[in-house]
Amino acid sequence: MRDFVKKALTRTVTVKGSRGRSRQVEVPPNQRLIYGVCFAVAALICLTILEATYILVVRSFSSEIFAAITLVVGTLLGAFFGQKA
């Protein structure tokens, strides 16, 4: 999973070299960002399972768990869009 996240977060930058030539260089993401995204994905999976279990057992929707899921999704989207910008 780390390789997939690393590949998804790698930026490609165009650098002008000597004599007007330009080339594309890949900038890998920081290891902390990769581990943070992996942890956020694991938390998202756990929270989704928790919400589904809560719905099955209590037969009610938990807005607190859904708010946590929304927070994790926002964090993931911010990490991806922030790294690609």
N, C-alpha and C positions, 0 to 999 in steps of 0.2 A: 504494500500500500504506500510505503514511503517513496518508492520510485515513481509511482503514478502522480503523487502530490508534487514531487520535485519537478517532474516534467511539466505539470500543469502550471506551476508557479515560475518557471524559467522565462526570463525576458530575453528578447532578441533586440539588440541595439545596433543601429547603423553608425559606423565610425568612419570619418574621413581620414584617409591615410595620405602618404606622400604622393605627389604628382596628381592630386585630384581624385585618386581612386577611393572608392568607398567599399567597405566590407561589413558584413554583419557578424556581430559577436554575441554569443549567448552569455547572459549573466545569471548564474545559478542563485537561488534564494538562500537565505540564511538558515542554518540548521535549526535554530530556535523557532523560526516560522514554520518549518516543516513539522517539527514535533508538536507545535501548538495547533496546527491544522489537523494533524492526526488525532490529537486528544479531543478536539472539538467534534470531529466526525464520530469518534467513539462515544462521546457524551450525547450527541444527537441520536445515535442508535439506541443508547440506553434509555434516554428520555422518551423516545417513541415507543419502545417496548413497555415502559412504565405507564405511559398514557393509555396504551391499548389494554394493558392488564387492569388498570383502574376502571376503564369503561366496562370491561367484561365482568369484573367483580362487583363494583358498586352500582353499575348501570347509570352512571352519571358522568358528565364531562368535567374535567378538572381544568379550570382556567389558569391556575398557577403553573401547572406542568406545561400547558400550552404556551404560556408566556415565556417559560424557560426555553422551550423549543424555538420560539420566535427569536429570542435573544441569541441562541447559538447559530441559527441560520443567518441572522444579520451579521454576526461576527465572521462567519465563513465567507459570506459575500463581500464584506469589507476587506478581508484579507486578500481574496482573489483579485478584486478590482483595484485595490491599492497597490498590489505588487505589479500588476500589468500596466499600470499608468506610467 
